């Protein structure tokens, strides 16, 4: 029976989906057809009705209704198939609405909203009547979340650093009962409250709550154990070193209790933006903001969109260690307190046996090598990605690392380091992977480690000591270590901690060391997706798409939205979705349909178009688009605006280059949208 079903064509599959309710909840299209559908994805309809930026979109569980909310303080519920308004709710908000959610188990008849006026509301969809109003927050409410097995409850993330739980069945008096609804407060590495920007709940493990804030760390809580976190303390011994951080517990069964404590909270961060004490002169630190995060429908992955950075995928079941921590393992180097010696670490060189690659993989490798030689590194990386997805071997990882090193885009050196570590795991005596690893460590500021492994490299492969690449790296290392030594000598020794601290300083120190303990145990990403730009708004989304969640979609500051293959990380499609910025990308729960919105007042629906329709929204040149977005991401649009303002004061108003700002950053500095929708 299954073989007969698999042999059916697309029309029969669509008919099955219409006749059987259980099929209609999932894509009835085959996986291979999804890739054909992606290539045909185009603009289906524009839904007009809002009078301001559309900041959030939400499908109901069945996908029969799409809710949108806007700067015009309205929530509109749309029929996506008839492409018309079902009902409009004129909310009582007095600030831009940033999030809207259908409350579970309420027959799609209640929606919750969170807004820039520091309040969250609930409304009856049929009557438009306000059911509740919470004004406990001391900051803008940026995101709401619900759990499908928890009716009448929603959670909110606000810029006062609080994650709150709202139960419509319980009476609540604002703001006197704020402590009753506050689930957890978010603190940064300085021990001070930071802004919570987004949150999501794992629908298959609803005890898992993921939170993003205006720093680089994703915090994954077990809601059942959040309260227990306050019963533990972290002892911090001087001098400051991660190994000096130890947990204290007064429980008789301390080991078991500490294990539960650590499972109550986990951190995730891309390794290259983890806070380290680099050995070289520190570069300007970015102000990171996590603008959106979401669990995969199977609950095993977490997708995170970073402002000023890329989209990253974390695997919750097979968590990745930081690549810096894995280097000593693959190099088989004993280390103590993060230090090491290049003496007595040399294995006898063993010839590397290269296994025969499958024909398709060999062809992809040869094409990628050709592109690499012609300095088309992005195209080469695409082919290496495709080859690695088919067959994982050390030569492919090492070659891709070389392409990353040559391309030098933001995050490329760390991606290359991860590839070198993987290559050395597969083949411990892979000479090129060893040398490229030392290059990556140097570029990432790990001078001592780079020198140590370079010494090891020359002892294993002494003939390469005369090569130009070795001489160049050795010279750079000597110069870098000299600069670092001068910097350390100029630095003033930190003041010793005071003997007596008041209660405020003691509490802040506890929070600071608490953050240090968990951030030092952060897990790394599995995949990254780039080419877009996310610097101008703090509500920019990224989502899974496809019947097997095999695609990743995200908006961009250039008015485009991007579609990537989840496993290969390759870009599959770029579409023009807004005249300025695409913020929201929400896939339909059962149809191959996508809803997007942004600075424009319209909501756009996207679906595969027939072959005879000209898709005018497609952007074909990925490489040029990605390079331009790299420049946008590394620049600060507000510094550009300030620079133009200074020039205005000197030369007059005609000297403002507003067109350049609009073209490069997708922002009109004269519009109200600039202040309302910018990254904060």
N, C-alpha and C positions, 0 to 999 in steps of 0.2 A: 504493500500500500504506500509506504514511504517513497519507494523508488518511482511509483507512478506519479505521486504528487510532485517529486523533484523534477520530473520530465515535463511538467506543464509549462506553458508559455505565460507571458506576463498578463495577458487578458484573462486567462483562467485563474491565475493567482488573485487578481483583483476581484473576480467574481466570487471566489472562495471567501475572501475577506468580507464581502458584503453579505454573504449568506450565513456566516458563522460569527457569533458575537466574540468568541474567544480569540479569533484571528484578528478581529478589528482592533484589539488592544495592542497589537504588535505589527511591525511591518510585514506584510505578506510577500514583499518583493525579495528576490534572492539577493544574496550579498554582492554577487558580481554585477547585478543590475544597478546596485547603488552607485558604483563608480561611473556607470554610464549616465545615471541620473544627475550626479554631481556635475559632470561636464555640460549638462543641459540646463543647469540651474539658472533661472532668470526671473525678472520682475513679473509677478502675476498680477498684483493690484496695489494701489495706494489707497489707504483708508484715511479720509480727511474728516476732521471734526474738532481737533484740538487747536488751541490758540497760543501754544507755547511749546518749548522743548518737551519731547516725550521721553521721560527719564526712566520708565520701567514698563516692562511687559510681563504678563503671566497668563499661561494657559490653564484652564481648569483640567481636572484629571482625565476627562474623556476627550478633551480637545475640541469640544463643541463651541467653546466660548474663549475669546481672547480679551483679557483686561489690559488696559493701558492707562497710565496716569502721567500728569504733565505739570508744567509750571503754571498752568491756568487753574490749578486746584481742582480739576475734574478727573473723575474716573469714568472711562467709556468702556462698555462691554460690547464686543463686536461678534457678529456671526462671520467666521472666516470664509465660509463657503458661499454664502450669499453676498458677502462683502458689504455689509451694512450694519448700522448701529442697532443693537438690541435695546440698550438703555444707557442713560447718562446719569451719573451721581455727582451732584454739585456738593463737594465736601465743604466742611467748615474749617479746613486748613487755611492758614495765612502764610504759608511758606511752600516752596516747591515740593511736590510729592516725589520722593525718591524710591519708594518701594510699595508694591501692592501684592497681596496674597489672598487666595481663596482659603477660607477656614475649613479644615477637613470635617467630614461627616455632618455637614450642614446643607447638603443637597445643592451645593454651589450657590447658596442664597446669601452668604455673608462674606464680605471681603474686609481685610485689614489694610490700613495704609500707614506709612511712616513718612514724615515730612521735615522740611527745614525749619518749621516753627517749634521744634523740640517736642512734638506730640505725636502719638499714634492713636488712630481711631479705628472703629469697626462700623460697618454700614450694612443694612439690609438691602440686598440688590433689587428686590422687587419694589420696595417702597422708597428707597433712597434715604430712609431714616437712619440717623446716627444712633448706634447701640451703646457705644462706650467711647470714652475719651481719657487717655492717660497723658498727663503733663509732668510726670516725674523726672524726665530726662533734663539734663542741663546742657545739652548739645543737640545738634541736628541728628535725626534718626535716619541712617543711611540704608539700612537693609533689614528686612523681616525674614523669618523662616518659620516653617510649620513642619509637623511630623504627622504622617498619614495615620498613625495608630493612636494619636492623641487628639481627640476632638475638642473643639472650643478653646484651644491653646495656641498662642503664637509667641515667638521670641523676637527681640529687637536688638540691634547693635547701634549704639549712639556715640557721638563724638565726645561725650564726657567719659568715655572709656568703659561704659557699663554694658553688659549683656543682661537683658531683663527677660523675665518670663511672665507672660500675661495670660491669666486664666479667666475667661469671660464668665465662668460659673461662680467666681468668688468676688465678694465685695471688696472694694479697694478705695482708699481715700488718698488722693494726691495732695501734696507731696509727702505727707506724714508717714505713709507706709512704703516709702521707696525701698527701704532695706528688705522688705518682705518679697519684693519682686526682683531684686537684683540678684542674679545668679552668680556672676563673677565680674570683677573689675580687672582691666588689662593694664599692666605696667610695662614700661620699657627698661632698657639696660641701665638707665640712671636711677631706677627706682621710683620714677614719677609716672603718673597716669598718662596714657597715650590714647589717641582717638581710635575707637573701634569703627571700622569702615564696612565690614561685610561679615556674614556668617551663613552657615548652611548646616543642615542636619542630615545624617545618613539615613535614608528611608528604609534600608534593610537592617540597620543597627542603630535605632533611633537614640540610643544612649550616646552616640558619638556626635559631638558638636564641634565644628571647625570655625575658627575666628580669624579674620584678617584685620590688621590695624595699619597705622601709618609708620610701620617699620618693616623689616624684611622677613620676620618670622611668622609662619603659620602655626597657630596653636590648636592642637586637637585635644579636646577634653572628653572625659567620660562623665556625662552629666550625673551619674549615680554617685560619683566620688568627689565632685567638686568641693563640697563642704568639708571633706576630710583633709583637703590640702592645707587648710589653715591650722591643722593640729601638728604640723611638722615644722621644724626649724632647720636652717642651713647654717652650719658653722663655717666661718671663713677665716682661714689662718693667713697671716702675713709672712713672707712676701706674697704678693698676688700671683697665683698660679692655678691653673684649672685643676691640677692634681690635689690642691689643698682644700678643695671644696668637698665637704663630706656632709651627709645627712645625719641628723640626730633624731633619735626616736626613743621614747621612754617605755615603749611597749615591751612586754616580756618576750613576745615573738617578733623581735625587731626585723629580722631578715625578711620574713613573709610580709610584714607590714610595709617595709620599704619597697618591696617589689610591687605591691598594690599601689603605693604612692606614685611610683614611676609610671605605672600603667594609667594613672588618672590623667596624666598630661604628657603630651609629646610635642616636640617642635620639629618643623621642617623648614629648610632654607637651601637655596642654591649655594653650593660650596664656595663659589667665587665672590659672593656678597655676604658671606659669614663674617662676623666681626673678629678679625685677627690682629695681633700685634706684628705687623709686617716688619721685616728687617731693613727694607729700603725706605727712602723718604716717602712718607704717606701721601697718597693722591687725594684729591678733593673727594670727600664722601658725599654720596647722593642722599637725598631724603626720599627713602623708599616708601611707597604706599601700595598696599594690596587692595586693588579696586574690586576684585570679585573672586569668589571661590565656589566650587560646587563638587559634590560627590558624583561619581559615575553611577548610572542606574543599578549596576550590580554591587555597588557599595565597596568596591575593592580599590578604587583609585580616587585621587583628589586633584582637581584641575584648578590652577591658581593663575590669575592675571595680575602682573606687577606693574604699577606705574613707574615709568622711567626704565623699564626692563622688558622682559618677555613673558610669554605664557609657559608655565611649567607643569609637568605631570608627575605626581608623586604616587608610587605604588605602596598601598597600605599593607598589603599582604607580604610582599617581598621588598622590605625597606632597604634603601641603598645607604651605605656608609659614605661619609665624606671621602673624596678621592685622596686628599692629603693624608688621611689616616690609613689608607690602603697602600700607599707607596712603600712603606717599610715592609709590608707583608709580601708584596710581589718581588721586592729586592732582597728579601731574606736578610734584613739588617737588624741586629739587636739595638734597641734604643732605650734611653733612660731619660724620662722627663722631657721627651720631645727632642733630645739631642742625640747625636750619633758620631761615630768615628769611621773614617774610610780605611782604617787599618784592619787587616785580618778579615776582610769581608768578601774576598774574591773567590768565586767558584772557578773551577777549571772550565775554560770555554768548551762548549759542546756544539758541534755542527747542528744547525737548525734544520729539521726535516720539514720540508714544505709539502703538505698533502695536495693532491690533485683536486682542483676546484671543479664543481659542476660546470658544464659548458656555458650555461646562461650566465653564471656568476663570473666565469673567466672573461666572457665577452664584455660584461659590464665593467669589470676591473680594467680591461685594456682601453675601453672608451674613456673611463674616468682618468686613467693615467695620461692619455693623450690630452684631455682637457686641462689637466694639471700642468703639463709641460707648456701648454699655451696660455697659462696663467688665468684660465677661466675657473677659478677655485670654487665658486658657488655651484656651477654646473657639475663639476667633478664631485663635490660633496653629495649632490643629489643622487648621482649614480652609485657612489659608495654606500649611501643610505639604502638604496634599493637592493644592492648586492648583499649587504649585511643582514637585511631582513629575510633573505633567502637562506644564506649560509654564513655562519659566524666563524671567522678565522682571523688569526693575528695579523696577517698581511693587510687585510682590508681595514682593520682598526688602525693600524700604524699608518697606512696611506691616508686615511681620512684625517688622522691627527696632523699629518704634514700639510694637508690642504687647509685645515683650521689655522695652523701656525702661519701660513703664508697669507691667508685672507685677513686676519687680525681684526675681525669685527668684535664688538663688545661681547665678552663671554667666550670667545673662541679659544683662548689659551686654556681655560679651565676645561672646556669640552675636549680639547686635545689631550689634556692630562688624563681625563677619564678614559679616553681611548687607549692611551699608552699603558695605563694600568691594566686594562682589559687584555690588551695584546700580550703583555708580560705574564698575565695569568695563564693565557693559552700556550704561550711559548716563552719560558723564562729566559732563554738565551737569544731573544730577538734583538739583534744589535741596534737596528735603526730605532726601534721603540724605546730602547734604553737611552740613546742619545737625545731623542726628541723629548723624553721625559725630563731630562736635565734642562733643556731649553724652556719647557713650560714652567718648571719650578722657578727658574730665573725670572721669567716674565711676570710671574705671579708674586714675586717678592720674597720667595723662599731661598735666600742666597746661600745660607749654610748647607741646606739640603742639596741644592743644585751643585755646589762645589764638591760635596761629599760623593754624590753619585757620578759626577764627572771624573773624579779621581778613580772611582771604581771602574768606570767605563774604560779609561786609558790603560788600566792594569789588565783588564780582560782583553782589550783590543789595542795593543800598543802601537800598531802600525797607523792608526788613525790620529795619533797625536800630532802628526805633521799636516793634517788636513786643514783647509781654510776655515771650515765650519767650527772645528775645535778651537783653533787659535782665536777666532772672533769671540766665541762664547767665553773662553778663558779670560780674555782681556776685559770683557764686559763684567765678569764676575769680580776680577781684581779691583776694577774701578768702583763697582757698586759696593763692595765690602769696605773700601777706603772711605767712601762717602758716608756709609752707615756708621763707621767708627767715629768719624768726626761729629756726626749728629748725636750719637750717644754721649760723647764727651761734653757736648754743649748742653745737653738736657740736665735740668735741675732734678736732683733726687726728690721723689715724692715725700711729702710731709708724712711723718708717722701718724697713725690714727690717734686722736685725742683720748686721754684716759677716761674722760667722762663725757658722755653724750646725753643730750636731752631725749625725751621720748620720741619726738618727731624724727630726729636723726637716727635713732635706733631702729625705728620702724622702716624708714627709708633704706637703711643699710640692709635690713632683712630682705626687703623686696628686691633690692639690687642684686644681692647674692643668690636669691631664689631664681631670678632671671638668668644669672650667669650659669648656674648649675644646669638648668634645662637647655639653654641655648648651646652650651658646650656639647650636648648630646643630640644635637639636631641631626635629622636624616636628610639625605640629599635627593635630588630629582632623578627621574629615569629618562624623561624626554623634555625637550624644549622646542618651542615653536616661535619663529621670528619672521620679520619682514614687515610687520605692522609698526605703528607708533602709538604709545600710550603715555602721554605726558600732560595732557591738558584737562582731563576730567577724572574724577575719582569714583565714577560709577560705571566704568567701562567693563563689559562682560566678556567671558569666554565660556564656551559650552561644548558638550559632546553632541554629536550629530550622527545619524545613520542607524540602521536596524541593529547593528552590533556595536554601536558607539565607535565606529572605526574612523570617524572624522572629528576634527577639532575646528571650531569656528570662533572668530573674535573680531571685534570692530577696531577701527583705527582713527587717528586724528586727521587723516587726509581724506575722510569721507568714504573710505573703502571698508569692506570687510573681507577677511581672509579665510580660506578653507584649507586645512592641512590633513594629510594622512596621519593618523595617530601613531602608527608603528614606525614608519620611515621618517617622519617629521617633514616630509617634502610638501611644499605648497602645491595644491591641486587647482586652485581657482582664486581669483580676485575679482570682486564685483564692486561697482560704484553704488553705494547705498545711501549717501546723504550728500548734500551740498557742502557740508562742513565736517562733521564728526559723527561716526557711528558709535553709539554707546551700547545699545542693547541688541543681543542676538539670542533669540529663544526658539528652539526647535519645537515643532508640534509633537505631542506625545505619541502619535500613531501614524500620521501621514508624513510623506517626504516633503515637508513644508517648513519654511523658516520665516519667523517674524523679526523684523529689525526696526530700530528707531534711533534717533539722535537729536541733533540740534534743530532739524526741520520739524515742522508741526505735524507731519504725516507719519503713519505707521505703514511699513511696506511688507508685503507678503511675497515670498519667493518659492518657486516650484519649478520642476523640470518643464522646459518649453519644447514644443514640437520642432522638428527639423526645419520646417519652412518659415519659422519665426526668427528674425534677425535679433540676436541678443546684443543690444547696444550697451549693456552695462558691464561687459567683460573688459578687464584690464589685462593685456597680454604680456607686457614686459615685466616679469617678476623681479628680475635682477636690478633694473634701474629703479623700480619702485622701492625695493628693499634698501638699496643704498641711500636713497633720499631720506627714507625713514630712519636709517641709522644716524644720519646727520641731524635730523629733527630731534631724535631721542637724546643725543649727546649735547644738544644746545638747550638753553633755557629760554622759552618764548617770552617769558616775562622780563628777562634781562634784555632781550632784543627790544621789547617795548620801552623799557626804561631808557635804553640807549637812544632810541628814537626821540623820547621825550626830552632828554638832555640836549639833543641836537636841535629840537624845536626851540628851546629856550635861547639857543645861540643864533639860530638862523631863521627863525620864524616858523609858523604853522605849516607852510607849504613844503617844508623839508621832511615831514613825517612820511615814511615809506609804508603806508598802510597796506598797499597792494602786496608788497613783499611779505608782510606779516600774515596777511590772509592766505596767500598762496603757499607759503612755507609751513605755516602752523595751523591752518584751518580755523583761525580765530579772528573775529572782528573786534578789535579793542574798543570800538566806539559803541558797541551794542550792549544791551542789558544782559544778553546771553553770556557775554564774556565773564561777568562777575558771578552769574548764577551757576554756570556749568563748569567753571575752571577747577583744576585740581587744587585741593586745599590741604 
